[in-house]
């Protein structure tokens, strides 16, 4: 397989300090998790410092990941494919996000999920909160930035309607910082336990979050269900004596699969509760 970087790996402290002193530094992002949007045209990511980033996926990157060269050759030679990988890697290493949203609280995030209908983004943060963002609200700013970037490219076009590599990099490095608040913030208001895992229902209308007993794990785990439109807590379920590792909602039916520390898979449903 092929590998492409969207942002450069985090630099060491001395290099970052030296670049900052010389005035040549760019924002450095330590990304902890990422997820593609519904159609794969946008890549959403969250950083260690609690920033929600949006990247516009480059068509050349997608071609490279499919093993194709920029000229859409279905079966490129080994040498041309390797050259394309190197050229694209150099290009992508300088790419910056188009949109940066500061997540309230600034806590590190270890999980980000995009609903199957593409309407919502759910961020699981270290401050024991699940934050629900509206993709349409984010996309309005994102599309506005993309349009401004395209207009910048046109204004900087050469006499032959081309564009230099430096201009292209400057356009790609344009990042818009937006102040967008989450639609809802979900927490376990009683125990303030961190969320071990979360997911959207298949239709994207509900959020499911799972947490373990806190501060001493080993007791029953809990499942919480919220309505994405109203933010209302719809249901709360208590599992058996085990720790919850992960959960996943069925894509079409109201079932929730839970991976636990006892080596079993607990399947929850509206009229079904059995162990596989």
C-alpha positions as CSV (number, residue, x, y, z in Angstrom):
1,X,0.0,0.0,0.0
2,X,0.9,3.7,-0.3
3,X,1.2,6.3,2.5
4,X,0.5,10.0,2.3
5,X,0.9,12.7,5.0
6,X,-1.5,15.6,5.3
7,X,0.6,17.4,7.8
8,X,4.2,17.1,8.8
9,X,5.0,15.0,11.9
10,X,5.4,17.2,15.0
11,X,8.9,18.7,15.3
12,X,11.1,18.6,18.3
13,X,11.0,21.6,20.8
14,X,14.3,23.1,19.6
15,X,13.4,23.0,15.9
16,X,9.9,24.6,16.6
17,X,11.6,27.3,18.8
18,X,14.2,28.0,16.1
19,X,11.6,28.3,13.4
20,X,9.4,30.6,15.6
21,X,12.4,32.9,16.3
22,X,13.2,33.1,12.6
23,X,9.6,33.8,11.7
24,X,9.3,30.7,9.3
25,X,7.2,28.5,11.6
26,X,3.8,27.1,10.7
27,X,1.2,25.8,13.1
28,X,2.2,22.3,14.3
29,X,-0.7,19.9,14.9
30,X,-0.4,16.6,16.9
31,X,-3.3,14.7,15.5
32,X,-4.8,12.0,17.7
33,X,-7.7,10.7,15.6
34,X,-9.3,11.3,12.2
35,X,-12.3,10.3,10.1
36,X,-13.5,10.8,6.5
37,X,-16.7,12.7,5.8
38,X,-19.7,11.0,4.2
39,X,-18.4,11.4,0.6
40,X,-14.7,11.2,1.4
41,X,-14.0,14.7,0.1
42,X,-13.2,16.1,3.6
43,X,-11.0,14.6,6.2
44,X,-11.9,15.6,9.8
45,X,-9.2,15.4,12.5
46,X,-8.7,16.3,16.2
47,X,-5.5,17.3,17.8
48,X,-3.9,16.8,21.2
49,X,-4.6,20.4,22.1
50,X,-8.3,20.1,21.3
51,X,-8.5,21.5,17.7
52,X,-11.0,20.3,15.2
53,X,-9.3,20.4,11.7
54,X,-10.8,20.0,8.2
55,X,-8.7,18.9,5.2
56,X,-9.8,19.0,1.6
57,X,-8.6,15.7,0.2
58,X,-6.4,16.2,-2.9
59,X,-7.5,14.2,-6.0
60,X,-3.9,13.4,-6.7
61,X,-3.6,11.9,-3.2
62,X,-6.6,9.7,-3.8
63,X,-5.1,8.6,-7.1
64,X,-1.8,7.7,-5.5
65,X,-3.5,5.7,-2.7
66,X,-5.3,3.7,-5.5
67,X,-1.9,3.1,-7.1
68,X,-2.5,5.4,-10.0
69,X,-0.4,8.2,-11.3
70,X,-1.6,11.7,-11.9
71,X,-2.4,10.9,-15.5
72,X,-4.9,8.3,-14.3
73,X,-2.8,5.5,-15.7
74,X,-4.5,2.4,-14.3
75,X,-1.3,0.3,-14.2
76,X,1.7,2.6,-13.8
77,X,5.2,1.3,-13.9
78,X,7.1,0.8,-10.6
79,X,9.5,3.7,-11.3
80,X,6.7,6.1,-12.2
81,X,4.6,5.0,-9.3
82,X,7.5,5.5,-6.9
83,X,8.2,8.9,-8.3
84,X,4.6,9.9,-7.9
85,X,4.6,8.8,-4.3
86,X,7.7,10.8,-3.5
87,X,6.4,13.9,-5.4
88,X,3.0,13.7,-3.7
89,X,4.5,13.1,-0.3
90,X,6.6,16.2,-0.6
91,X,3.6,18.2,-1.6
92,X,1.3,16.8,1.1
93,X,3.9,17.3,3.8
94,X,3.4,21.1,3.4
95,X,-0.4,21.0,3.4
96,X,-2.2,22.8,6.2
97,X,-5.9,22.3,7.2
98,X,-8.4,24.6,5.6
99,X,-10.4,25.0,8.8
100,X,-9.4,25.0,12.4
101,X,-12.0,25.1,15.2
102,X,-11.0,25.3,18.8
103,X,-13.0,22.7,20.8
104,X,-14.1,24.2,24.1
105,X,-12.1,23.0,27.0
106,X,-9.0,22.3,24.9
107,X,-8.9,18.7,26.1
108,X,-7.2,16.0,24.0
109,X,-9.5,13.8,22.0
110,X,-9.1,10.1,21.4
111,X,-12.1,9.4,19.2
112,X,-13.9,11.2,16.4
113,X,-16.9,9.8,14.5
114,X,-18.9,11.1,11.5
115,X,-22.5,9.9,11.4
116,X,-23.5,7.7,8.5
117,X,-25.8,10.4,7.1
118,X,-23.0,12.9,7.2
119,X,-24.8,15.4,9.3
120,X,-22.9,15.3,12.6
121,X,-19.5,14.9,14.1
122,X,-18.9,13.4,17.5
123,X,-15.7,14.0,19.5
124,X,-14.8,12.0,22.5
125,X,-12.5,14.1,24.7
126,X,-10.4,13.5,27.7
127,X,-12.5,15.9,29.8
128,X,-15.2,13.2,30.1
129,X,-17.4,15.0,27.4
130,X,-18.9,14.0,24.1
131,X,-19.3,17.0,21.8
132,X,-21.7,17.0,18.9
133,X,-20.9,19.3,16.0
134,X,-23.2,20.2,13.0
135,X,-21.4,19.4,9.8
136,X,-23.6,21.8,7.8
137,X,-22.5,24.7,10.1
138,X,-18.9,23.7,9.8
139,X,-19.2,23.2,6.0
140,X,-20.5,26.8,5.5
141,X,-17.2,28.1,6.9
142,X,-15.2,25.4,5.1
143,X,-16.7,26.1,1.7
144,X,-16.3,29.8,2.2
145,X,-12.6,29.2,2.9
146,X,-12.3,26.9,-0.1
147,X,-13.9,29.5,-2.4
148,X,-11.5,32.2,-1.1
149,X,-8.6,29.9,-1.7
150,X,-9.8,29.2,-5.3
151,X,-10.1,32.9,-5.9
152,X,-6.6,33.5,-4.6
153,X,-5.3,30.9,-7.0
154,X,-7.0,32.6,-10.0
155,X,-5.7,36.0,-9.0
156,X,-2.2,34.7,-8.8
157,X,-2.3,32.9,-12.2
158,X,0.5,33.4,-14.6
159,X,0.2,34.8,-18.1
160,X,-0.3,31.2,-19.4
161,X,-3.1,30.7,-16.9
162,X,-0.7,28.4,-14.9
163,X,0.5,28.6,-11.3
164,X,3.8,28.3,-9.7
165,X,4.5,25.7,-7.0
166,X,5.0,28.4,-4.4
167,X,1.6,30.0,-5.1
168,X,0.0,26.6,-4.9
169,X,1.6,25.9,-1.5
170,X,0.5,29.3,-0.2
171,X,-3.1,28.6,-1.1
172,X,-3.0,25.2,0.4
173,X,-1.5,26.6,3.6
174,X,-4.3,29.0,4.2
175,X,-6.1,28.1,7.4
176,X,-9.3,29.7,8.7
177,X,-9.7,29.8,12.5
178,X,-13.4,29.7,13.3
179,X,-15.3,30.0,16.6
180,X,-18.0,27.4,16.3
181,X,-19.6,25.9,19.4
182,X,-20.8,22.3,19.6
183,X,-24.5,21.7,19.3
184,X,-24.6,19.6,22.4
185,X,-22.2,18.4,25.1
186,X,-23.0,15.0,26.6
187,X,-21.7,14.0,30.0
188,X,-22.4,11.5,32.8
189,X,-23.6,14.2,35.2
190,X,-23.5,11.9,38.3
191,X,-20.1,10.1,38.1
192,X,-18.3,12.3,35.6
193,X,-16.8,9.1,34.1
194,X,-14.7,9.2,30.9
195,X,-16.3,7.7,27.9
196,X,-14.7,4.5,26.8
197,X,-16.4,4.5,23.4
198,X,-19.2,6.1,21.4
199,X,-21.1,5.8,18.1
200,X,-24.0,7.1,16.1
201,X,-27.1,5.1,15.4
202,X,-27.5,3.8,11.9
203,X,-29.9,6.7,10.9
204,X,-27.7,9.3,12.7
205,X,-30.6,10.4,14.9
206,X,-29.1,9.2,18.2
207,X,-25.7,9.2,20.0
208,X,-24.7,6.2,22.1
209,X,-21.9,6.6,24.7
210,X,-20.5,3.9,26.9
211,X,-18.6,4.4,30.2
212,X,-17.2,2.2,33.0
213,X,-17.6,2.6,36.7
214,X,-15.4,5.5,38.0
215,X,-13.0,6.0,39.7
216,X,-12.6,2.2,40.4
217,X,-13.2,0.1,37.2
218,X,-14.5,-3.4,37.4
219,X,-18.2,-2.7,38.2
220,X,-21.1,-2.6,35.7
221,X,-20.7,-0.5,32.6
222,X,-23.3,1.9,31.4
223,X,-24.8,2.9,28.1
224,X,-26.4,6.3,27.4
225,X,-28.5,7.3,24.4
226,X,-29.2,10.9,23.4
227,X,-31.3,12.5,20.7
228,X,-29.1,14.4,18.2
229,X,-31.8,17.0,17.5
230,X,-33.0,17.9,21.0
231,X,-30.0,16.7,23.1
232,X,-32.4,14.9,25.4
233,X,-31.3,11.8,27.2
234,X,-33.5,9.0,25.8
235,X,-32.4,6.0,27.7
236,X,-29.7,4.7,30.2
237,X,-28.8,1.0,30.3
238,X,-26.7,-0.8,32.9
239,X,-24.6,-3.8,31.7
240,X,-23.2,-6.8,33.6
241,X,-20.2,-6.8,35.8
242,X,-17.4,-6.2,33.2
243,X,-15.5,-3.3,31.6
244,X,-16.6,-1.8,28.3
245,X,-13.9,-1.7,25.7
246,X,-15.8,-0.6,22.6
247,X,-19.3,-0.3,21.1
248,X,-20.8,-0.1,17.7
249,X,-24.3,0.5,16.5
250,X,-25.9,-1.6,13.8
251,X,-26.1,0.3,10.4
252,X,-29.8,-0.4,9.9
253,X,-31.4,-1.9,13.0
254,X,-31.6,-0.6,16.6
255,X,-28.9,-2.9,18.0
256,X,-25.7,-2.0,19.9
257,X,-22.7,-4.4,20.1
258,X,-20.5,-4.0,23.1
259,X,-17.0,-5.5,23.5
260,X,-16.2,-6.3,27.1
261,X,-13.4,-7.4,29.3
262,X,-14.9,-10.8,29.9
263,X,-14.2,-11.8,26.3
264,X,-17.9,-11.7,25.3
265,X,-19.9,-9.5,22.9
266,X,-23.0,-8.0,24.5
267,X,-25.8,-7.2,22.0
268,X,-28.4,-4.7,23.1
269,X,-31.7,-4.1,21.3
270,X,-35.1,-2.7,21.8
271,X,-36.5,-6.1,22.6
272,X,-33.4,-8.2,22.7
273,X,-30.6,-8.6,25.2
274,X,-28.3,-11.6,24.7
275,X,-24.7,-12.5,24.9
276,X,-22.7,-14.1,22.0
